[in-house]
Amino acid sequence: MEFQLQQLAENKFAFLNEQDGERLAEITWQQNGQVMVMDHTYVSDKLRGQGVAKQLLDQAASYARDKGYKMEAVCSYVVAAFEKSDAYNDVKQ
C-alpha cells in the first residue's frame, strides 16, 4: 500500500492513504525538533486486519531513520507496537 507524506499544519505531519477522497489510513505526529511525537493512527474498517497500521508505523520509522529523528510513542497503537517489537529500538526515544 502506498502512503503519502503530508504536512497538516506548521509542525503536524502524516503518512496517509486516500482513495476517491476518502481517508483510509493515516499515522500522524507532531514534529518537536528531532522528535516525532506519534499521536494518532487510524485504519478504516475496510482495511482492518490487513496489517495496514504496521505498514504505516514502518513507513514512519523509515522516515525517522532517514532524517535521524527519534519517535515518542503517545498513540496507543504505537505504544503497544514499541512494547511488542525490538524492530523500533533504534528510533524509540
PyMOL CGO cylinders between C-alpha atoms (Angstrom):
from pymol import cmd
from pymol.cgo import CYLINDER

trace = [
    CYLINDER, 0.00, 0.00, 0.00, 1.22, 3.49, -0.86, 0.3, 1, 1, 1, 1, 1, 1,
    CYLINDER, 1.22, 3.49, -0.86, 1.33, 6.27, 1.72, 0.3, 1, 1, 1, 1, 1, 1,
    CYLINDER, 1.33, 6.27, 1.72, 1.86, 9.96, 1.02, 0.3, 1, 1, 1, 1, 1, 1,
    CYLINDER, 1.86, 9.96, 1.02, 3.70, 12.29, 3.37, 0.3, 1, 1, 1, 1, 1, 1,
    CYLINDER, 3.70, 12.29, 3.37, 1.60, 15.35, 4.04, 0.3, 1, 1, 1, 1, 1, 1,
    CYLINDER, 1.60, 15.35, 4.04, 2.12, 18.44, 6.17, 0.3, 1, 1, 1, 1, 1, 1,
    CYLINDER, 2.12, 18.44, 6.17, -1.15, 19.09, 8.02, 0.3, 1, 1, 1, 1, 1, 1,
    CYLINDER, -1.15, 19.09, 8.02, -0.12, 22.18, 10.00, 0.3, 1, 1, 1, 1, 1, 1,
    CYLINDER, -0.12, 22.18, 10.00, 3.08, 24.01, 10.94, 0.3, 1, 1, 1, 1, 1, 1,
    CYLINDER, 3.08, 24.01, 10.94, 4.56, 21.12, 12.96, 0.3, 1, 1, 1, 1, 1, 1,
    CYLINDER, 4.56, 21.12, 12.96, 1.97, 18.41, 12.21, 0.3, 1, 1, 1, 1, 1, 1,
    CYLINDER, 1.97, 18.41, 12.21, 2.64, 15.70, 9.64, 0.3, 1, 1, 1, 1, 1, 1,
    CYLINDER, 2.64, 15.70, 9.64, 1.11, 12.44, 8.45, 0.3, 1, 1, 1, 1, 1, 1,
    CYLINDER, 1.11, 12.44, 8.45, 1.60, 9.48, 6.21, 0.3, 1, 1, 1, 1, 1, 1,
    CYLINDER, 1.60, 9.48, 6.21, -1.78, 8.72, 4.71, 0.3, 1, 1, 1, 1, 1, 1,
    CYLINDER, -1.78, 8.72, 4.71, -3.68, 6.79, 2.10, 0.3, 1, 1, 1, 1, 1, 1,
    CYLINDER, -3.68, 6.79, 2.10, -6.74, 8.27, 0.42, 0.3, 1, 1, 1, 1, 1, 1,
    CYLINDER, -6.74, 8.27, 0.42, -8.87, 6.75, -2.29, 0.3, 1, 1, 1, 1, 1, 1,
    CYLINDER, -8.87, 6.75, -2.29, -11.68, 8.59, -4.05, 0.3, 1, 1, 1, 1, 1, 1,
    CYLINDER, -11.68, 8.59, -4.05, -11.49, 11.40, -1.49, 0.3, 1, 1, 1, 1, 1, 1,
    CYLINDER, -11.49, 11.40, -1.49, -11.84, 9.03, 1.46, 0.3, 1, 1, 1, 1, 1, 1,
    CYLINDER, -11.84, 9.03, 1.46, -9.04, 8.75, 4.02, 0.3, 1, 1, 1, 1, 1, 1,
    CYLINDER, -9.04, 8.75, 4.02, -8.49, 5.02, 4.55, 0.3, 1, 1, 1, 1, 1, 1,
    CYLINDER, -8.49, 5.02, 4.55, -5.37, 5.07, 6.72, 0.3, 1, 1, 1, 1, 1, 1,
    CYLINDER, -5.37, 5.07, 6.72, -3.12, 7.56, 8.47, 0.3, 1, 1, 1, 1, 1, 1,
    CYLINDER, -3.12, 7.56, 8.47, -0.46, 7.94, 11.11, 0.3, 1, 1, 1, 1, 1, 1,
    CYLINDER, -0.46, 7.94, 11.11, 0.14, 11.45, 12.42, 0.3, 1, 1, 1, 1, 1, 1,
    CYLINDER, 0.14, 11.45, 12.42, 2.77, 13.17, 14.52, 0.3, 1, 1, 1, 1, 1, 1,
    CYLINDER, 2.77, 13.17, 14.52, 3.87, 16.49, 15.90, 0.3, 1, 1, 1, 1, 1, 1,
    CYLINDER, 3.87, 16.49, 15.90, 7.44, 17.36, 14.92, 0.3, 1, 1, 1, 1, 1, 1,
    CYLINDER, 7.44, 17.36, 14.92, 9.21, 18.62, 18.05, 0.3, 1, 1, 1, 1, 1, 1,
    CYLINDER, 9.21, 18.62, 18.05, 12.78, 19.34, 16.98, 0.3, 1, 1, 1, 1, 1, 1,
    CYLINDER, 12.78, 19.34, 16.98, 14.39, 15.97, 16.29, 0.3, 1, 1, 1, 1, 1, 1,
    CYLINDER, 14.39, 15.97, 16.29, 11.47, 14.05, 17.83, 0.3, 1, 1, 1, 1, 1, 1,
    CYLINDER, 11.47, 14.05, 17.83, 8.37, 12.76, 16.07, 0.3, 1, 1, 1, 1, 1, 1,
    CYLINDER, 8.37, 12.76, 16.07, 5.64, 12.67, 18.73, 0.3, 1, 1, 1, 1, 1, 1,
    CYLINDER, 5.64, 12.67, 18.73, 3.43, 9.90, 17.32, 0.3, 1, 1, 1, 1, 1, 1,
    CYLINDER, 3.43, 9.90, 17.32, -0.08, 10.88, 18.35, 0.3, 1, 1, 1, 1, 1, 1,
    CYLINDER, -0.08, 10.88, 18.35, -2.63, 9.09, 16.16, 0.3, 1, 1, 1, 1, 1, 1,
    CYLINDER, -2.63, 9.09, 16.16, -3.06, 6.00, 13.99, 0.3, 1, 1, 1, 1, 1, 1,
    CYLINDER, -3.06, 6.00, 13.99, -6.24, 5.33, 12.01, 0.3, 1, 1, 1, 1, 1, 1,
    CYLINDER, -6.24, 5.33, 12.01, -7.21, 2.47, 9.69, 0.3, 1, 1, 1, 1, 1, 1,
    CYLINDER, -7.21, 2.47, 9.69, -10.63, 2.31, 8.04, 0.3, 1, 1, 1, 1, 1, 1,
    CYLINDER, -10.63, 2.31, 8.04, -12.86, -0.68, 8.74, 0.3, 1, 1, 1, 1, 1, 1,
    CYLINDER, -12.86, -0.68, 8.74, -12.37, -1.56, 5.05, 0.3, 1, 1, 1, 1, 1, 1,
    CYLINDER, -12.37, -1.56, 5.05, -8.68, -2.27, 5.68, 0.3, 1, 1, 1, 1, 1, 1,
    CYLINDER, -8.68, -2.27, 5.68, -8.61, -3.58, 9.25, 0.3, 1, 1, 1, 1, 1, 1,
    CYLINDER, -8.61, -3.58, 9.25, -6.86, -6.88, 9.85, 0.3, 1, 1, 1, 1, 1, 1,
    CYLINDER, -6.86, -6.88, 9.85, -4.55, -6.46, 6.86, 0.3, 1, 1, 1, 1, 1, 1,
    CYLINDER, -4.55, -6.46, 6.86, -1.51, -5.12, 8.71, 0.3, 1, 1, 1, 1, 1, 1,
    CYLINDER, -1.51, -5.12, 8.71, -2.01, -1.57, 7.48, 0.3, 1, 1, 1, 1, 1, 1,
    CYLINDER, -2.01, -1.57, 7.48, -1.29, 0.06, 10.86, 0.3, 1, 1, 1, 1, 1, 1,
    CYLINDER, -1.29, 0.06, 10.86, 2.06, -1.75, 10.98, 0.3, 1, 1, 1, 1, 1, 1,
    CYLINDER, 2.06, -1.75, 10.98, 2.81, -0.62, 7.43, 0.3, 1, 1, 1, 1, 1, 1,
    CYLINDER, 2.81, -0.62, 7.43, 2.09, 2.98, 8.49, 0.3, 1, 1, 1, 1, 1, 1,
    CYLINDER, 2.09, 2.98, 8.49, 4.35, 2.68, 11.52, 0.3, 1, 1, 1, 1, 1, 1,
    CYLINDER, 4.35, 2.68, 11.52, 7.09, 1.06, 9.44, 0.3, 1, 1, 1, 1, 1, 1,
    CYLINDER, 7.09, 1.06, 9.44, 6.88, 3.93, 6.94, 0.3, 1, 1, 1, 1, 1, 1,
    CYLINDER, 6.88, 3.93, 6.94, 7.13, 6.49, 9.75, 0.3, 1, 1, 1, 1, 1, 1,
    CYLINDER, 7.13, 6.49, 9.75, 10.06, 4.61, 11.32, 0.3, 1, 1, 1, 1, 1, 1,
    CYLINDER, 10.06, 4.61, 11.32, 11.88, 4.55, 7.97, 0.3, 1, 1, 1, 1, 1, 1,
    CYLINDER, 11.88, 4.55, 7.97, 11.29, 8.28, 7.64, 0.3, 1, 1, 1, 1, 1, 1,
    CYLINDER, 11.29, 8.28, 7.64, 12.67, 8.82, 11.17, 0.3, 1, 1, 1, 1, 1, 1,
    CYLINDER, 12.67, 8.82, 11.17, 15.76, 6.76, 10.34, 0.3, 1, 1, 1, 1, 1, 1,
    CYLINDER, 15.76, 6.76, 10.34, 16.36, 8.68, 7.10, 0.3, 1, 1, 1, 1, 1, 1,
    CYLINDER, 16.36, 8.68, 7.10, 16.12, 12.02, 8.90, 0.3, 1, 1, 1, 1, 1, 1,
    CYLINDER, 16.12, 12.02, 8.90, 17.98, 10.98, 12.07, 0.3, 1, 1, 1, 1, 1, 1,
    CYLINDER, 17.98, 10.98, 12.07, 14.86, 11.53, 14.20, 0.3, 1, 1, 1, 1, 1, 1,
    CYLINDER, 14.86, 11.53, 14.20, 13.59, 9.71, 17.28, 0.3, 1, 1, 1, 1, 1, 1,
    CYLINDER, 13.59, 9.71, 17.28, 9.97, 8.71, 17.85, 0.3, 1, 1, 1, 1, 1, 1,
    CYLINDER, 9.97, 8.71, 17.85, 8.00, 9.28, 21.04, 0.3, 1, 1, 1, 1, 1, 1,
    CYLINDER, 8.00, 9.28, 21.04, 5.03, 6.94, 21.37, 0.3, 1, 1, 1, 1, 1, 1,
    CYLINDER, 5.03, 6.94, 21.37, 1.83, 8.67, 22.52, 0.3, 1, 1, 1, 1, 1, 1,
    CYLINDER, 1.83, 8.67, 22.52, -0.74, 6.91, 20.33, 0.3, 1, 1, 1, 1, 1, 1,
    CYLINDER, -0.74, 6.91, 20.33, -1.89, 3.64, 21.93, 0.3, 1, 1, 1, 1, 1, 1,
    CYLINDER, -1.89, 3.64, 21.93, -1.08, 1.62, 18.79, 0.3, 1, 1, 1, 1, 1, 1,
    CYLINDER, -1.08, 1.62, 18.79, 2.49, 2.93, 18.65, 0.3, 1, 1, 1, 1, 1, 1,
    CYLINDER, 2.49, 2.93, 18.65, 2.97, 2.40, 22.40, 0.3, 1, 1, 1, 1, 1, 1,
    CYLINDER, 2.97, 2.40, 22.40, 1.86, -1.24, 22.02, 0.3, 1, 1, 1, 1, 1, 1,
    CYLINDER, 1.86, -1.24, 22.02, 3.99, -1.81, 18.91, 0.3, 1, 1, 1, 1, 1, 1,
    CYLINDER, 3.99, -1.81, 18.91, 7.08, -0.41, 20.63, 0.3, 1, 1, 1, 1, 1, 1,
    CYLINDER, 7.08, -0.41, 20.63, 6.49, -2.70, 23.60, 0.3, 1, 1, 1, 1, 1, 1,
    CYLINDER, 6.49, -2.70, 23.60, 5.94, -5.82, 21.45, 0.3, 1, 1, 1, 1, 1, 1,
    CYLINDER, 5.94, -5.82, 21.45, 8.81, -5.43, 18.99, 0.3, 1, 1, 1, 1, 1, 1,
    CYLINDER, 8.81, -5.43, 18.99, 12.50, -4.63, 19.14, 0.3, 1, 1, 1, 1, 1, 1,
    CYLINDER, 12.50, -4.63, 19.14, 12.39, -3.54, 15.49, 0.3, 1, 1, 1, 1, 1, 1,
    CYLINDER, 12.39, -3.54, 15.49, 11.93, 0.08, 16.53, 0.3, 1, 1, 1, 1, 1, 1,
    CYLINDER, 11.93, 0.08, 16.53, 14.54, 0.27, 19.28, 0.3, 1, 1, 1, 1, 1, 1,
    CYLINDER, 14.54, 0.27, 19.28, 16.82, 2.45, 17.16, 0.3, 1, 1, 1, 1, 1, 1,
    CYLINDER, 16.82, 2.45, 17.16, 14.15, 5.15, 16.76, 0.3, 1, 1, 1, 1, 1, 1,
    CYLINDER, 14.15, 5.15, 16.76, 12.48, 4.97, 20.18, 0.3, 1, 1, 1, 1, 1, 1,
    CYLINDER, 12.48, 4.97, 20.18, 13.01, 7.96, 22.37, 0.3, 1, 1, 1, 1, 1, 1,
]
cmd.load_cgo(trace, "trace")
